[in-house]
Each structure stands twice: as C-alpha cells, then as structure tokens.
C-alpha cells in the first residue's frame, strides 16, 4: 500500500490502513485541508471537481464532494471529465480551486487528488506545503448545518472545451475535414472515450474507429501511453487501413500517435510536432522539462525562437513558460501546453493542432515524423528503499562527471555533447527515474547503463 504526498497532489493505492494508502479517511483529511486552504487563500467558497473513469472514482468523488459541502463550500461537479476540462472550468466558473480525481497514467489500483488553484493551474510547492501542514495539524473547522455547501452538476463543459478549441486561430477545421482522415482512438476505457471522439467529430473527422473507448475504468492494458502498451492500437491502425492512431491516458492530459504503418510516432515527438506547427505561424519561445527530447530545442532554434528548460512537473513548466513568454511548451511525456487556450497539459488541443498540421503538411504521419531530428530516449528507473540516501547518490555521480556541463535545478542532468542523462526522484512513485538521450538507441541505452552501473557502485 502506498500514499504519496507531493507537489503533484495526494496519490495512493486504494484500500489498506489510514495513513498508508488512499483510504476514505485520507481522502477526507486532505480534501478538508485543501478546501480550507482555498477559502483562506481566495475567500471563494466554490470548488470544481471532476474525475476520470477508474473504478474507485465514484467512491472518491462522493467523499470529496461531501467533505467540501461540510466545509460550507459549493461544489460544481463535472462528473466524468478530463484534467484540462476541469482546469478550464475553474477559470470559467471563477472558482477558488479545483480537484481532479485521477491517478493519471497509474494502474487501476491507484487514485489521486490533483489540486488546482483559482487560475485552474496546479498549486505550487509553497501552497502544497501549506495544504499538507493544515492536513497534519487537524485544525479544520467545518460549517454548521445552516451553512453547508451545495452541489450542482454541470455536463456542459465537454462542449465548452471543444468550442474553445475550435475558436483557436491555428485550428483549421476545414483543412482537417478536407483531409478525410481515418482515425483509431485508444482511450484505455476512460474519459477520453467520451471526449476524443466528440472532438474529432467536431473537427470534421467522419471515420473514427473506437478502441477501448467504454468509460468503465476497466483498463485493457497499462494506461501509460508507451509503445509497449499500444500494440493493440498499432494492430488496429493497420487492420482498418487508418491514417493514424491516437492514444491518451485516463485523464486526457497526455497524447501520443501511431503512424499509418503501425509504428509509434513517439510521445516525445508529440510536443515537437505541435510546436513545429505553432512556430511555423508565429515566432516565439518554447519550454519543456529537463527530461524531454533535445528535438524541441532544435525545432525552436530553426524557427528563430529560443528554447528554455524547466524542472520536471507541470507547475514548473508553466511557471517557466510565463517567465519567458513561451508560445508553446509542455513535457516529453506527450503533454502539450498551449497558453492561448490555458496553462495546462491538454491532449484535446494537442489533437486539434496536430491534425491541422498534418492536413496542411499533406503527407503521411510517418513522413512527417521523418522530418524531425532523430533522437532516442532510454527511460529507466531504480526502485527506492528506505535506507537509500538519494542526495548522496546524486552527489557521487555529479562528482564523477564534474567536468561535464550539468544542471542541478531538478535532480542531476549531465550533458555529453548532444547526448544527456537526467536522474531525479519521482514525484509520484517511490523510484529514481533515469532518462538518457542519444542520436541512436544504442547510445542512449549505453549511457543509461553506464550511469546505472555508477549508482550501483556507489550503493
């Protein structure tokens, strides 16, 4: 059983003892702390909630809603929704904050409370620390019976989200419609099964093959949209003679594609392709996190823009984007952030921009992929144990490669020419992530293996 309290929210496995997992007691505890923080911070007694389709979602939603009511906070319940949709709704409703009930890419035994501020953005580290401190203090005061909050359901935000996307100047519905795309959608039986086909229809796509689009939370494969989990999608793209496949994670903030030949486009290249299209229409800066491919920097500089790196974590990327006035940014896990719509990873706007790009490009997805620099990322991890001194481990590796250019703004990133390796503690799992990139798969794997060997030697 696991319970992780971090900048990313409160995440854990369902069941077990309070304090050791995401139990009903823990859900109430942290929801109460967050709700109290919202009122203290904004003096607004209104919170937007929504959930993905995972099995525990309704149970968690009931507890969250009841707790917020108990604090005297009015709740706008979007029901089955997506992370970016809730983010948009917080702003539109002038709410004090939002809670998305989703464990994102984690397997079905996990769930989480993703916490949003009144701007519809993830709370920052300082705010998160206040919420956690309040939760542990137990100094939460609930409302008396005549001042309980009210709950209202709102099912309109699917269409509102789509309408905002269609209104974007760089989304060309006519071009997409005229391209006559045939598309397969893998929504891992979560809310993408509702939202992605609805968006595609609004964009003029007439041939949509739905694969795992029943939002019942019964994930047919590991929900993280990695190549090894998309074999069924690749097979379906080939059997349906489709132009491309689209895959999203359970809360629809990560996006990746499968080419018409069944090969994956690469989740690292989702942001690269969308940024390429945006940069063809407007000169500006871009941002991604330290673990993302160098290809975004290459594409940005080719378009006379400037690339900036941020620490891993959506809130860190968003803050950096605001600092440098970036026109597009995100994370290499298929997370596209398009500020003209909102500051949050949004697979739906990513789909609309990508399809416009592809329609105007006029050739296949695989040909489009071939136009970008070819880098390979190796993603590895080491499971943490209580006795591990993570800081000492990273310091040991840093000292060994102290003559190489490196960054310590988030863990440790070491550059070897155009190749690099990034080591950091995960915010969502008890692991050290080891990402490495090179101009070939062999180079990336060799670099990762070398660093893993260094870590084992230090241990």
N, C-alpha and C positions, 0 to 999 in steps of 0.2 A: 504494500500500500504506500502511496506517495502523496505528499502535499507540498507544493512549491509556491512560495510567496515571493513575487518579484515585480520588476517594472512592467512585466507583461501581464500582470494581474494575478489572480488566485487560480492555480491549476492543480488538479489532482485526480486520482483514481476514485471511482465510486465504490462505497462500501468500506467496512472496517471501523476502527475506533476513531472517535473525535480527536482531532489534532494530528492524526497520522494519515488522513486521506480527506477527500472532499465529501464529508458526511453532511447530513442535514444541519447538524449543529454548527459546522464550519461555514456552511453557506449562509446561514442566518447571521453568524458572528461577523463575517466580512461584509455582507450586504449592509448590515446595520451601521458598520463603521463607515462605509463608503457613502451611504445615504446621509449620515450625519455630517460628513465632510462636505458633501455637495451643498447642503443648506448653509453651513458655516461659511463656505467659500463664496457662494453666489447669492445667498438669500433667496434662492428659487426652489420652491417645493414641487418640482416636476422632473421626472426621470423617464427616459425612453428605454424600453427593453425589447430584445428580440433574441431568437435562438436559431441554431441550426437544427437538423433533423435527428440528431443522435438520440438513442433510446432513452437516456436519462434526462433529456431536455425538458420535457413537460414537468417532471418532478422538481427539477431545479428551478424552473420558471415559477412554479407555484410558491416555492419558498421565498424566492427573491421578491415576487410581487407582494406577498403577504407581509414580508418584513418592511418593505418600503411604505406600504399602507400604514403599518404600525408606527412608523416614524412621522406620520402626517404628510407623506409625500404622495402626490398624484402620479399615477403610472400610465404611460401610453404604451400599450402592448402591441407590438407589430407582429407577434406570433412567429411563424416560420419566416425567417428573413435572412439577410446576409450581413456580414460585418460592415461593408461600405454603405449599405442601405440604412442601417442604424446610425452610422456616423452622419449621413446626410439629414436624417430625421431629427437628430438632436439640434442641429442648427435651425432647421425649418420650424421646429416647434418652440424655439427659444427656451429649451430645457436647461436645467442646471447640470445635467450629465447624462450618461447612458451606460447600460450594461448589456454586453453581448454574451449570451450563454453558449459558448463554443470552446472546444479544445483544439480548434483549427485542424492541423494535419495529424494530431494524435489518434491512436486507435480508439475503438468504441468504448473501452472501459474508462476512458478519460473524459472529463468535462472541465469547464473553467468559467470564470467570470472575467471578461475583458472589460476594463474600466475606462470610460471616456469622460473628458471634461466638458464644459459648456460650449466649447468650439467644435465638438464632435471629433476630437483627437485624443489619442491615448494619453493618460495622465503621465507627467514626467516623474523622474526619480524622487524629487523632493516631495511632490504631492503623494506619491505612492508610499513614502516613508511616513507621512502624516496619517494616512489611512491605516497602515499596519500598526502604528503606535496607538491609534484610537481603538483598534480592534483588541489589542492586548490589554489596554487599560480597563476595558469593560465599562467605561464612563459614557454609555449611550443612554439617552433619555427618550423614551417612547411617548407617543401622543396619548392624550386622554380620549375617551370614547367619542366625544363630540367633535374631535379634530382629526379623525383618521383620514388617510388619503383615499382617493377614489381611483378606480381602474377603468380605463376606456380602451377598447380595441380599435386598431386602425389598420385596415388592409389595403390602403390606397398607395402605400409607398413603393410597391413594385412598379406601378405605372409612373409615379412621380419620378423615381430614379431613372427609368427608361426615358421619360420625356426630357429630363435634364441632359442626358447623353445625346439624344437626337438633336438637341438645340446647339450642341457644340459646333463651331465653325469648321473644325477639322474632321468632323464625322460626315461623310458623304453617302447618304442613304441611296441616292440614285445610282452612284457608281457601284455600290455593293449589290443592289438589285439587278443591275445590268450584267454583273459578273456571273449570275446564275450559279452561285456556289452550292455544292452538295456537302453537307457538314454532318459529322458524327459527334455527339456530345456524351462525354462520360462525366456524370455529376456525382459519382460514388454514393448514390442513393441518399443525397442530402438536398439542401435547399437550392443548389444550383440546378437541380432537375426542374424546378419551377421557374427560376429567374433567367437562366441562359436561353432555353427555347423561346421564352416570351420576348427577350431582347432580339434574338435572331429573326423572329417573325416581324418585329417592328422595323428591323433593318432591311426587310425585303427578301430574306432568305426563305425560299419555298420548300427546299428539300432538306429536312432535318431528321436524322436518324438518332433516336434517343437510346442510349446505352446506360443502364444503371441510373435512371432518372426518377425512380419512385422514391419520394422523400420519406422513407420509413426508418432511416437510421441503420439499416442492416448493410453495413459496408461490405461490398463483394470482394474487396481487396484492400490492402493497406492504403489508407486515404491520402497519404502524401503523394503528390503527383510527380513521382520519379519514374524514369524509364522502365525499371523492373516491375513497376506496379501498373503499367499501361499496356501490357501485352494484349489484353482483350480489345482495347481501343485500336491499337495498330492493326490487329486482325480484322476488325470491323471496317476500318477505313478501306482496307484492300478489298474485302468482300463486297462492299457497297459501291466500290469504284468512286469513293468520295474525294473531294478536293483537299480536305484536311479534317483532322480531328481536334476537338477542343476538350481539355480536361481542366477541372477546377477542384479545389479542396472543399471540405464540408462547409466552410463559411464564406467561400467565394471571394477570398482576397488574394489567392494565388492562382496563376494561369499558365498553362503550357499547351503546346500544339504538337500534333503528329502530322508529318508531311504526307502527301498523296501516295508516296511509295512505302508507307508504313514505318519509316524511320522517324524518331523523335526530333523535333526542331531544337530541343534543348531548353530547359526552363531558364537557364542563364541568358538565353538569347531572346526571351520574350521582351524584356525591357529594352534590350539593344535594338530590336526591330521597331518597337513602338517609338523609341527615342529617335531613331533614324528618320522615321516619317515626320515626327514633330519638328525635328531640326531642319528638314528639307523645306519647311514652311515658315520657320521663324528661328533666327539666330539667338542663342542663349546658352545658359549654363545647365549642367546636369550633375546629379548626385547619386551615388549608390554606396552601399556599405563596404567595409574593408574586405569582406569575403566574396564580393561579386567580381565577375569577369572583367579583365582589362579591356575587353572589346568595346564597352561603353565609352571608355576614355578615348579609344581610337576613333570611334564614330563621331564623338563630340568634337574632337580637335580637327578632324577632317572637315567639319561643318563650321569651323572658326569659332567654336564655343569653348568654354573652359570646364573641365571636369573637376569635381571635388569629392573626397571620400569622407564617410561618416562612420561612427561606431555602429555595430550591429544593433538592430532594434528599430522598429518603425518610428518611434518618437524621436530617436536620434537623427534618422534620415530626414524627417520632416523639419526638425529644428535647423539642420544644416541647409536644407533647401530654402528656408526662409532667410537665413543669413546671407546666402549668395544669390538670392532671387532666381532660383533654378526654374526652368520652364517644364522640366520633366525629371523624374527621379524614381527611386524605388530600391528594390533588393533583388539579388540574383536568384532568389527562390521563385521567381515568376510574379513578383509583386510590383505592380505599376502604380505610381503616384502621379496624378495629373492635376496640378493645382488649379487649373481653370475650372475644374469640377469641384474638387475638395481635396484636402490634405489627408489622404488615406489610401492604402493599397486597395485597388478596385479592379477585380478581374473583368467586370462588365464594361467599364470604359476602355480597358485594355483590348477587349474583343472588338469593340466598335472601331477603335483606331487602327488595330492590326488589319481588320478586314478592308477598311478603306485603303490602307497602304497596299495590301495585296491586290485589290481591284485596280488601283492605278498603276501598279507595277506591271500587271498584265501577264505575268508568267506564274509558274507553279510555286508552291511553298518551298520545295526543295531547292529550286533555282534561287529564290530569294535568300534562303539560308546560305547558299554558296557565295553570296556577295559580301558576307561579313568575315572579319578576321577569324581564323580557326584556332581557338584556344581550347584546351581541355582541362576541366577541373576534376580533381580527385577529392571525394568527400569521405573522411574517415572520422572515427571517434574512439575515445578511451573512456570506459565506464569508471566513474569515481568511486572511491571507497572512503570511509570516514577518516582514515589515518593519512590520506594523501595531503601534502602541503602544496597546494596548487601554485601559490605565489613563488615558492622556492623552485618548483619545477620550471616555471616560465623564466625565472631569473637565470637558472642554469643554462637553458637553451639560448637565452639572449647573450649571455657572456661568451658562449661558444662561437656565436656568429656576430660578435660586437662590431666587426669591421664592415659588415654588410648594412646597407640602408635598412632601417627598421622603424616601426611605429608601435607605441605602447598606449595609444588612446583607447584601445579595446583589446585586452589580452596582449598578444605579440604578433606582429606581422613583419616578416623578413623578406626583402626583395633580392632576387638574384638575376639582375638584368630585367628582362621582361617576364621572368618566372617569379613566383612568390609562394609563400606558405603563411597561413594565418592560424594561430592557436588561440582559442578562447573558451571560457567556461560558458556552457549553455544557460540561457535564462529560463528555459522551460523543461529541461531534463537533467538528471544527475550525470552529466558527461562533459568531457572536454572535446570540442569539435576541432578537427584538424583539416583545414581546406588548403589545397595546393593547386596551382595552375601552371601549365607549361604549354609550349607550342605543339605538343603531342601527348597522347595518353600515357605513353611510356615515361616521358619526362615528368609529368605530373605525379604519376604513381611512384616513381623512384624518389622524387623529392619528399613525398609523404612518408614513404617507408624509412627514409633516412632520418627524418625528424622523429618518427615513432620510435626508431631504434635509439635515438638520443634520449628520449624521455624514459624508455625502459632502462637505459644505462644509468640515468640519474636516480631512478627509483631503487 
